[in-house]
Amino acid sequence: MAYTTINKSTDYFNTSLYTGIGSSQSVNDSRKLNNSYKKIGSDTGSIESIAGLENYSTGTNGFYLQSPGGYDSGIQIDLGASYTVQKIEWFSKADYGRFKYYKIKYSTDNNTYTEISDMTGSGIATGTNTNILTASNSNGMAIATFANKTARYIQILFDDYHAGSNNNCKLAALGIFVDELKQSFQPDWTWIKNRDQTDDHKMFDAVRGVTKVIKTNTSGAETTDSNTLTAFGTNGFTVGTDGGVNSSGEDLVAWNWKAGTGQGSSNTDGSINTTYTSVNTTAGFSISKYTGTGANATVGHGLGAVPKIVITKNLSSSNNWAMYHASTGNTKSLQLDTTGAPATSAAYWNNTTPTSSVFTVSTGNDVNKSGDSMIAYCFLEKPGYSKFGSYVGNESSNGPFIYTGFKPAWVMWKRTEAAGENWYINDNKREPFNDNSMSVLYPNLNNAEGNLTDEIDLLSNGFKIRGNNSAHNTSGAIYVYLAFGQSLVGSNNIPCTAR
C-alpha cells in the first residue's frame, strides 16, 4: 500500500484556541497529520481508510484488529519525511470495541525502531503496557504525549482490546502532532476574543507594536496595555494577565495573519508616505501606518496588485472603523463596529477604486483626519487562499453555495442592503463539524460566543448557507463576506481544494 507523503505547507492564516491561565503564556497551534496506513504483523483483521480526528464521527471505516497478542500486530505510518513528533491521538468507537494495551515505536529509516517508554497523557497509563481505558462501554480516546522524538515511521502495536459487537476492535481516527507544524509563522496581525465573557475584541499588529490595542466593537482610539499581547514569536505570540486575552480558566480564540514579518519600512508610492508598511505579496496582505492630512490623498499598500479589501482605523481619535469592499464599491464604506448599512459618501475613498500601488482616502476622519495616526489593512484575492465577494439570500434550508476554490478556515460576513444585522465570524477550529448549529462571534459586539441554529457549512471548495436565519439567508438580502484558507493551495492561479 502506498504511503501518503506529507509536505509542510506555508501558512498565512491560523486560528489558535487556548485557555487563559491568568499569567504570562505563549500561544501557538499544533496541526495534526492524517495519513494513509499500512497493516503490519500477524493480525487477521482488515485495513481501511482511517478518518482524521476532526471527522471520526462520520463513516465506519478504520483499522480492525481481530487476533491480537504479543504486540506483533498493528499499523505503521509513514510521515513522508522526518519530523519532531510530540503527541499522538486516536479514537476507537464503543460499538466497535476499544484497544486496551499498546506500544508505540518510531524510526527514521524503517529499519531500526525504538520503543517510546516515557508516554503520559489522558486515556492511558504510563509505561510500555498501557491501558487506553477500563470502562467497557465508552468510546476510547487516547492521547499519548512524550519527549520529542525524531521520526519518519511510527508503529502502533496492540496486545489486547475490549471487543465490540463483531468481536473485533476498530481504530476509527488518528492524529500525529509534530513540532514543525506548530503555527508555522510569526504573526503580524493577531485578533483575540474571550469566548466566555463580554470582553472586547482586541487587535494587535507588528506595525503598531505589541501592547497597542484597537477594538473592533468600539470606535475608540488605540490604547496601550502592557498586560495584553506582549510579544510576537517565531510560531505564535505571548499574552500577559489582561482578562480579555488571558483570563484564567476561560476559553479564548486568536486569529492570526502573516504580513511581512515585522514593522516593515516606509512606502512612498502615494501622496502620503507611510510610516511603516509590512507586506506579504504572496499572501496578498499588507499593513500600513500613516498620518492623516485631512485632504484627498493616496496611500501606498505595496501589494503590486489591486486590493479588494481596505480596512482602516483612526488610532488617535474616536472614529468608526471604515472598510472598502469591492462588492459594495468605491462610493460606500462598511463600519466594522456597527450594524449599519454601508455609508455612502465621497469622504471615504473619494469615489476611487484602489490601484495596484495605492488606495485613495478623502477628507473623512475615519480614514484621513489631519494629524491623526491611521492604520490600514489591505487584502488581495489570492486563488487557493482568499476570496472576497457577496451573495444573495434565498431563505431556504438549501441556501446559496459560495465557491471559493479552497476549504475556508475563516469566514466573516454581514448583511449590507439594510441596516440592523451584526457582523458574524465562523472558523473551522471553533466549529470543526458541519452540523445543525454554528458557534459565532460578533466583531461589532463584545458578546461572548453565541450560537446560530442554522449554519454555514465549510466545505472543501467553498461554503454552503443552511436555513433561513436573517443573519445569513434572508430572501433577497445581500451579504458580503471575507474568506480565508490556512495556506495557499494550487498553482498557476488554478485553485484546488485544501486539506
C-alpha positions in Angstrom: 0.0 0.0 0.0 1.4 3.4 -1.0 2.1 5.9 1.8 0.9 9.4 1.7 3.7 11.9 1.7 3.1 14.9 4.0 4.6 18.1 2.8 4.9 21.0 5.2 3.0 23.9 3.7 3.5 27.6 4.3 0.6 29.1 6.3 -0.6 32.6 6.1 -3.6 32.4 8.4 -4.2 30.4 11.5 -6.8 30.1 14.3 -5.5 29.4 17.8 -7.7 28.2 20.5 -6.3 28.4 24.0 -7.3 28.5 27.7 -6.3 31.5 29.8 -4.1 31.0 32.8 -4.1 34.5 34.3 -0.3 34.8 34.0 2.0 35.3 31.0 1.8 32.4 28.5 2.9 31.8 24.9 0.3 30.7 22.4 0.8 28.6 19.3 -1.2 25.9 17.5 -0.1 22.4 16.5 -1.5 20.8 13.4 -2.3 17.1 13.0 -1.0 14.9 10.2 -3.6 12.4 9.0 -2.2 9.8 6.6 -2.7 6.5 4.8 -1.8 3.5 6.8 -0.3 0.0 6.4 -1.3 -3.1 8.5 1.7 -4.9 9.9 2.1 -8.2 11.8 0.1 -11.4 12.0 -3.4 -10.0 12.7 -6.2 -11.3 10.5 -8.1 -8.0 10.5 -8.5 -5.5 7.7 -7.2 -2.0 7.0 -9.4 0.7 5.6 -9.3 4.4 5.4 -8.9 6.0 8.9 -10.6 9.3 9.4 -8.8 12.3 10.8 -9.7 13.2 14.4 -11.9 16.0 13.3 -14.0 13.6 11.3 -14.1 10.5 13.5 -17.9 10.7 13.9 -18.5 10.1 10.2 -18.4 6.8 8.5 -17.4 3.4 9.8 -14.1 2.8 8.1 -11.0 2.1 10.2 -8.4 -0.5 11.2 -9.9 -3.7 12.5 -7.9 -5.9 15.0 -9.2 -9.4 15.4 -6.4 -11.6 16.8 -4.1 -9.5 19.0 -1.3 -10.8 21.0 2.4 -10.2 21.8 2.5 -6.6 20.4 3.2 -8.1 16.9 0.2 -6.5 15.1 -0.8 -3.0 14.4 -0.4 -0.2 12.0 2.6 1.6 10.5 2.5 5.3 9.4 5.0 7.0 7.0 5.1 10.8 7.6 6.9 11.2 4.3 9.9 12.9 6.0 11.4 13.1 9.4 9.6 15.3 11.9 9.9 16.0 15.6 6.9 14.1 16.9 5.4 15.3 20.2 2.0 13.7 20.6 -0.2 11.0 19.1 -4.0 10.8 19.5 -6.6 8.3 18.3 -10.2 7.4 18.7 -11.9 4.0 18.8 -15.7 3.8 18.8 -17.5 1.9 21.6 -19.8 -0.1 19.3 -16.7 -1.5 17.5 -14.6 -2.1 20.6 -11.7 -0.4 22.1 -7.9 -1.1 22.1 -6.6 -1.8 25.6 -2.9 -2.3 25.6 -0.4 -0.9 23.1 3.2 0.2 22.4 4.5 2.9 20.1 7.8 2.6 18.2 9.5 5.0 15.9 12.2 5.1 13.3 13.9 7.4 10.8 14.9 4.7 8.3 12.2 2.0 8.6 14.8 -0.4 9.8 15.8 0.3 13.4 12.8 1.0 15.7 12.9 2.4 19.2 10.1 2.0 21.7 8.7 5.1 23.3 8.8 4.4 27.1 8.0 7.9 28.5 4.4 8.3 27.4 1.9 10.2 29.5 -1.5 11.7 28.9 -5.2 11.3 29.2 -6.8 7.9 28.5 -3.5 6.0 29.0 -1.3 4.8 31.8 2.5 5.4 32.0 4.8 2.7 30.7 5.1 0.2 27.9 2.0 -1.8 28.8 -0.6 1.0 28.6 -4.3 0.7 29.0 -6.4 3.1 26.9 -9.4 2.8 29.2 -11.0 0.5 31.7 -14.7 1.2 31.0 -16.4 -1.5 28.9 -18.9 0.8 27.3 -17.0 4.0 26.5 -15.5 5.4 23.3 -11.7 5.3 23.6 -9.8 8.5 23.1 -6.1 8.0 23.7 -3.7 11.0 24.0 -0.1 9.9 24.2 2.5 12.7 24.9 6.2 12.2 25.3 9.5 13.9 25.0 10.2 15.0 21.4 11.1 12.1 19.1 12.6 12.5 15.6 10.7 10.1 13.4 9.5 9.4 9.9 8.0 6.0 10.6 5.7 5.2 13.5 4.3 1.8 14.6 1.4 1.4 16.9 1.3 -2.2 18.2 -1.6 -3.7 20.1 -1.8 -6.6 22.5 -5.3 -6.6 23.8 -8.7 -5.0 23.4 -12.3 -4.8 24.6 -14.3 -6.5 21.8 -17.2 -4.8 20.0 -20.3 -6.4 18.6 -18.3 -8.0 15.7 -15.7 -9.5 18.1 -13.1 -7.0 16.9 -11.9 -3.5 17.6 -11.8 -0.6 15.2 -9.3 2.3 15.2 -11.5 5.0 13.8 -9.3 8.1 13.8 -5.7 9.0 14.3 -3.7 12.3 14.5 0.0 12.7 14.7 1.2 16.0 16.2 4.6 17.3 15.1 6.6 20.2 16.4 7.5 21.6 13.0 3.8 22.1 12.2 3.0 24.3 15.1 1.8 27.7 13.9 4.3 27.9 11.2 4.8 31.6 11.0 5.3 34.7 13.1 2.0 36.5 13.1 1.9 40.2 12.1 -1.8 40.7 12.8 -3.5 39.0 15.8 -7.1 39.4 16.7 -8.1 37.9 20.1 -11.6 37.4 21.7 -12.5 35.9 25.0 -15.2 33.3 24.0 -16.7 33.0 27.5 -17.1 36.7 28.6 -18.3 40.0 27.3 -14.8 41.2 26.7 -13.8 43.5 23.8 -12.3 42.1 20.6 -8.6 43.1 20.8 -6.4 43.6 17.7 -2.6 43.8 17.7 -0.2 44.1 14.8 3.6 44.2 14.3 3.5 47.7 12.6 2.0 49.5 15.6 3.9 47.3 18.0 3.0 45.0 20.9 0.7 46.1 23.8 -1.0 48.5 21.4 -4.8 47.7 21.4 -7.6 48.6 19.0 -11.0 47.1 19.4 -13.4 46.1 16.5 -16.5 46.5 18.6 -15.8 50.2 19.6 -14.9 53.4 17.8 -12.3 54.2 20.5 -8.8 55.3 19.8 -5.8 53.0 20.3 -4.7 52.3 23.9 -1.6 50.8 25.4 -1.9 48.0 27.9 1.3 46.2 29.0 -0.8 43.2 30.2 -2.2 42.3 26.7 -0.1 40.9 23.8 3.5 41.4 24.8 5.4 39.6 22.1 5.2 38.2 18.6 7.2 34.9 18.5 8.5 32.8 15.7 5.5 30.5 15.9 2.9 32.4 17.9 2.6 35.2 20.5 2.8 35.9 24.2 0.0 37.3 26.3 0.1 38.9 29.7 -2.5 39.0 32.5 -5.3 41.0 30.9 -8.6 39.2 31.2 -9.6 39.9 27.6 -6.6 37.9 26.3 -5.7 35.5 29.2 -8.4 35.2 31.8 -7.7 32.2 34.0 -9.8 29.1 33.1 -11.6 30.8 30.2 -11.6 29.8 26.5 -10.2 32.3 24.0 -9.6 32.4 20.3 -6.9 34.2 18.3 -7.0 34.7 14.5 -3.5 35.3 13.1 -2.4 36.6 9.7 1.1 36.8 8.3 2.2 40.1 6.6 5.9 40.9 6.1 7.2 39.7 9.5 7.8 42.9 11.4 7.2 46.6 11.1 8.4 46.9 7.5 9.5 50.2 6.1 8.1 53.5 4.7 6.2 53.2 1.4 6.4 56.3 -0.8 4.1 55.3 -3.6 1.3 57.6 -2.5 1.0 61.3 -1.8 1.2 60.3 1.9 4.4 58.4 2.8 3.5 55.7 5.2 5.4 55.5 8.5 5.7 51.7 8.0 4.3 49.2 5.6 4.6 45.5 6.2 3.9 43.5 3.0 3.3 39.8 2.1 2.8 39.8 -1.7 2.4 36.0 -1.8 -0.5 36.1 0.7 -1.8 39.4 -0.7 -1.8 41.2 2.7 -0.2 44.4 3.9 -0.4 46.6 7.0 0.3 50.4 6.6 0.5 53.1 9.2 0.2 56.7 8.1 -0.6 60.2 9.3 -3.8 61.8 8.0 -3.8 65.1 6.1 -7.5 65.9 6.0 -7.3 66.4 2.2 -7.7 64.0 -0.7 -4.7 61.8 -0.8 -3.3 58.4 -1.8 -1.5 55.8 0.4 0.8 53.1 -0.8 -0.1 49.5 0.1 2.9 47.7 -1.5 0.9 44.7 -2.9 1.6 45.2 -6.5 -2.0 44.4 -7.5 -5.4 45.9 -6.8 -6.7 45.1 -3.3 -10.4 44.2 -2.9 -10.4 45.0 0.9 -9.1 48.0 2.7 -9.9 48.3 6.4 -8.8 51.5 8.2 -9.0 52.7 11.8 -8.1 56.1 13.3 -5.7 55.4 16.1 -5.6 58.9 17.6 -9.3 59.7 17.8 -12.7 58.1 18.5 -13.9 57.4 15.0 -15.7 54.4 13.4 -13.9 51.7 11.5 -14.1 52.0 7.7 -14.0 49.2 5.2 -13.7 49.4 1.4 -15.1 46.1 0.0 -15.0 45.7 -3.8 -18.6 44.2 -3.7 -20.1 47.5 -2.3 -17.9 49.7 -4.4 -15.8 52.9 -4.0 -18.7 55.1 -3.1 -19.5 53.3 0.1 -17.9 52.3 3.4 -18.8 49.5 5.8 -18.3 50.0 9.5 -16.9 47.1 11.4 -18.1 48.4 14.8 -21.8 48.9 13.9 -24.8 47.1 12.4 -25.3 49.9 9.9 -25.8 49.5 6.2 -22.8 50.8 4.1 -22.5 54.6 4.3 -22.5 56.4 1.0 -20.0 59.3 0.9 -17.1 60.5 -1.1 -15.4 61.4 2.2 -14.1 57.9 2.5 -12.5 56.7 -0.7 -13.1 59.8 -2.9 -15.2 57.5 -5.1 -12.0 56.0 -6.3 -11.1 52.3 -6.6 -7.7 51.2 -5.3 -4.9 50.7 -7.9 -2.0 48.2 -7.9 0.1 50.6 -5.9 -2.2 52.9 -3.8 -5.6 53.3 -2.2 -7.3 56.7 -2.1 -8.6 58.4 1.0 -10.6 61.6 1.2 -11.4 64.1 4.0 -13.3 61.8 6.4 -12.0 61.5 9.9 -12.4 57.7 9.8 -9.7 57.4 7.0 -7.7 60.7 7.0 -8.1 63.0 9.9 -5.5 65.7 9.8 -2.6 65.0 12.1 -4.0 61.7 13.4 -2.3 58.3 13.1 -4.1 55.8 11.0 -3.7 52.1 10.3 -4.8 50.2 7.2 -5.1 46.5 6.5 -5.3 45.7 2.7 -6.0 42.4 1.1 -5.8 41.0 -2.4 -7.7 37.9 -3.5 -5.3 35.0 -3.9 -6.6 31.9 -5.7 -6.5 29.0 -3.3 -6.3 31.1 -0.2 -8.6 34.2 0.0 -11.9 35.2 -1.5 -14.0 38.3 -1.0 -17.4 38.8 -2.5 -21.2 38.8 -2.0 -24.2 36.6 -2.3 -28.0 36.9 -2.3 -30.0 35.0 0.3 -33.0 32.7 -0.7 -34.4 32.0 2.8 -34.2 28.2 2.1 -32.6 25.4 4.0 -30.9 24.7 0.6 -29.2 28.1 0.6 -26.7 29.5 -1.7 -23.3 27.8 -2.3 -20.4 30.2 -2.5 -17.4 28.9 -4.4 -14.0 29.9 -3.1 -11.7 27.4 -4.7 -10.3 26.3 -1.3 -11.6 25.0 2.1 -12.4 28.1 4.1 -10.8 28.2 7.6 -12.4 31.5 8.5 -15.4 33.4 7.1 -16.7 36.9 8.2 -20.0 38.2 6.7 -22.6 40.9 7.0 -25.9 41.8 5.5 -25.5 45.1 3.6 -28.6 46.2 1.7 -30.4 47.0 5.1 -29.2 48.1 8.5 -29.6 46.1 11.7 -27.7 42.9 11.3 -24.4 42.2 13.1 -21.2 41.1 11.6 -20.5 37.4 12.2 -17.4 35.2 12.2 -17.2 31.4 11.8 -14.0 29.3 11.7 -13.0 25.7 11.4 -11.4 25.4 14.8 -14.3 26.5 17.0 -16.7 24.8 14.6 -14.9 21.7 13.2 -18.1 19.9 12.1 -20.9 20.8 9.8 -24.0 20.0 11.9 -27.2 21.9 12.7 -25.8 24.8 14.6 -22.9 27.2 14.4 -20.7 28.9 17.0 -20.3 32.6 16.1 -18.6 35.7 17.3 -19.7 39.2 16.5 -17.0 41.7 15.6 -19.2 44.7 16.4 -20.2 43.4 19.8 -18.3 42.4 22.9 -20.7 39.4 23.5 -19.5 36.0 24.5 -19.6 33.3 21.8 -23.1 32.7 20.6 -24.9 30.0 18.6 -27.0 30.1 15.4 -29.4 27.3 14.9 -28.9 27.5 11.1 -25.3 27.2 10.0 -22.8 27.9 7.3 -21.2 24.6 6.2 -17.4 25.0 5.5 -16.8 22.7 2.5 -13.8 21.6 0.5 -14.2 24.3 -2.1 -16.4 26.9 -0.5 -19.2 27.4 1.9 -22.9 26.5 1.9 -25.7 28.5 3.5 -28.2 26.5 5.5 -31.6 27.6 6.9 -33.4 30.9 6.7 -31.8 32.8 9.6 -31.7 36.5 8.8 -28.1 36.6 9.9 -27.1 35.0 6.7 -30.1 34.0 4.5 -33.0 36.4 4.2 -34.6 36.2 0.8 -33.3 38.8 -1.5 -30.9 40.2 1.1 -27.3 40.9 0.1 -24.4 39.7 2.2 -20.7 40.5 1.8 -18.1 38.1 3.0 -14.3 37.7 3.6 -13.0 34.1 3.5 -9.5 32.8 4.1 -7.9 29.3 4.0 -4.9 28.3 6.0 -2.3 28.1 3.3 -2.1 28.7 -0.4 -3.1 25.7 -2.5 -3.0 25.2 -6.2 -0.6 26.6 -8.7 -0.5 28.7 -11.8 -3.5 30.6 -10.4 -5.6 27.4 -10.6 -7.4 26.9 -7.3 -7.8 23.4 -5.8 -9.4 22.0 -2.7 -7.5 22.4 0.5 -6.6 19.7 3.0 
